[in-house]
Each structure stands twice: as structure tokens, then as C-alpha cells.
Amino acid sequence: MEKISNAFSKGKALITYISAGDPDLEMTKKIILSLDRAGVDIIELGIPFSDPLADGPVIQAAGQRALEKGATLSLILETVKEIRPLIQAPVVLMGYYNNILSYGQERFIQDVKKAGVNGLIVPDLPYDEEPGFYELLNEYGLAGILLVAPNTAEERLQEIGRRSTGFLYCVSLLGVTGDRRGPQEGIKEYLQKVREYCPGLPLALGFGIDGPEKVKEVITDIDGIIIGSALINIINSHDTEEGILKNVSSFINDIKRVL
């Protein structure tokens, strides 16, 4: 958890999401290395799932490609374990609870810890649905990162702020990842309310932030930016390893300049 907290101590944090196994796990390692070298502060790695409710079409397609290439949870954890000694940025896994249940909850947390993962985001598991899971994460020193949205009630915001660790994932709009509408009007007031009810937690904004111009709109109100679909589009618009890595680095440099 400390490694994640430190990522916000240097200024505005850049958090990037990629889907593990897209286009394949070997390329995933190379992309992670490239992101780390480009100065990404936290690397969020998606576990592909057949029914990802919070994800838009870009991330859904990436997950499907990864599943077709044979990306399993065990192989993804092995990939993280191999790459962990080579990178500085903390790694956060994002996945749906069904995958975790199938793997075995405690076994999953133990193996995640052994792989060198620093935190978890489980978008379909609210803190009050399975509190034991988040307590176990805390016991193992893993950040349990919770999500809030523009329509989250004030009482619930307060409880989420008390329970979330690492940072708070602020969804920019009611929709799915990659929604080009986000962030929308009223974002400043929304983030101010979240900060009021969740004091002390870094706020990272995601969903629909696809480039420097969107980052400029919200930079003064947040502690970090989460970019996923735009990055996946870049990865899948190039056929060669050289093209992928060059354009990923260029995109990250453009975002870092704004931050």
C-alpha cells in the first residue's frame, strides 16, 4: 500500500490500464516495461473476463482477444511475477469477482501477494457485499481500491472513504469505460463533494479520459488520472512491436507533459 501512496507524493499521478494478454502475454510484459520507463506512476492490469459489466467496447474486445489467446489468471500472475523486479511502478490488478471466486479467494490473495501486486480493484464487489475479502486484503498489505460515481449517496461516500485504501477511483460519469462524453459538466462539484466526504485519500479520475485535452479540463481537481481505452486503441492500431512501443511511449509523454 505504501508504494501506491508514494506514487501520489510526487505530484499528479498517471495511472494506465491495459488488458493482460492483449495482444498476448509476452507483449504485455514489453508494454509494461515501456509504460514504466515512460514514467507511468501506477500500472493497472486488467484480468480478462467474459462479462465485464463496467467496461466499454474497447476494453471488452481487448479482454476477449486475451481470452482467445489463452490468458488465464494463473498465467497473468506468473507474468506479473516475472516483470515485477524490472519495474518501479506499483501494479494494481483490476478484475471481476467471479474470476476470484473460481480461483479461490484466499489462494488468490496469497498468490497476488507473491506475484508482487500492490493493490486490487474489483468493480462488481462493493465493500458491504463481501467485507471479509477487503479485510483479508488489508491483512496481506494489499490496497483495496473502491469506486465512487457521480450518483453515490453522501452516507455511502463517507463509508467508502473510510474503507478504501491506496486511492479512490472516481468514475467521471454514469456509463462505461471509454465513454467519450466524460468528464462532463459538474465534475468539479462532484470531486469536491467526494473530497469532503473522503478526506485524506488521493482521488484518481477515470472513464472517458482519452488525451491531454481531457486531462487539462480536470487537472486542478484531482490527484491522479486513469487512462485505459485510449491506450488500448493505440496498442491495437499497430501491427509491429516497434510500432506499439513507440506510440505507447509517445502517448504517455504527451499526457505526462500536461500532468
C-alpha positions, 0 to 999 in steps of 0.5 A: 500500500505504501508504494501506491501512496508514494506514487501520489507524493510526487505530484499528479499521478498517471495511472494506465490500464491495459488488458493482460494478454492483449495482444498476448502475454509476452507483449504485455510484459514489453508494454509494461516495461515501456509504460514504466520507463515512460514514467507511468506512476501506477500500472493497472492490469486488467484480468480478462473476463467474459462479462465485464459489466463496467467496461466499454467496447474497447476494453471488452474486445481487448479482454476477449482477444486475451481470452482467445489467446489463452490468458488465464489468471494463473498465467497473468500472475506468473507474468506479473511475477516475472516483470515485477523486479524490472519495474518501479511502478506499483501494479494494481490488478483490476478484475471481476469477482467471479474470476476470484471466486473460481480461483479461490479467494484466499489462494488468490490473495496469497498468490497476488501477494507473491506475484508482487501486486500492490493493490486490487480493484474489483468493480462488481464487489462493493465493500458491504457485499463481501467485507471479509475479502477487503479485510483479508486484503488489508491483512496481506498489505494489499490496497483495496481500491473502491469506486465512487460515481457521480450518483453515490449517496453522501452516507455511502461516500463517507463509508467508502472513504473510510474503507478504501485504501491506496486511492479512490477511483472516481468514475467521471460519469454514469456509463462505461469505460471509454465513454467519450462524453466524460468528464462532463459538466459538474465534475468539479462539484462532484470531486469536491463533494467526494473530497469532503466526504473522503478526506485524506485519500488521493482521488484518481479520475477515470472513464472517458479520459482519452488525451491531454485535452481531457486531462487539462479540463480536470487537472486542478481537481484531482490527484491522479488520472486513469487512462485505459481505452485510449491506450488500448486503441493505440496498442491495437492500431499497430501491427509491429512491436516497434510500432506499439512501443513507440506510440505507447511511449509517445502517448504517455509523454504527451499526457505526462507533459500536461500532468 
